[in-house]
């Protein structure tokens, strides 16, 4: 998928990627992680999105 990003979002994502490497559990390839260093679940994302709709 292609998602347009502005400069602000790109800078924030770049900074997050640097921190992500420190928090990820070994072998986890997902970009966005939960507090345990594992990939975010579908249920977690659904709850977050529904909160803003």
C-alpha positions, 0 to 999 in steps of 0.5 A: 500500500502507498500512504502519502506522508508529509515531512513532519510524519516522516521525521516522527516515523524515522525517530520511532524506527530508531527506538523500535529496534531497542524495544522489539523482541528478537525475531519480531519484524512488525513496525509497530509494537506493543509495550511487550515488544510484540506486534500490535494485535488486530483487536488493539488496533480496532479498539484504538480506531473505534475510539476516534470514529 
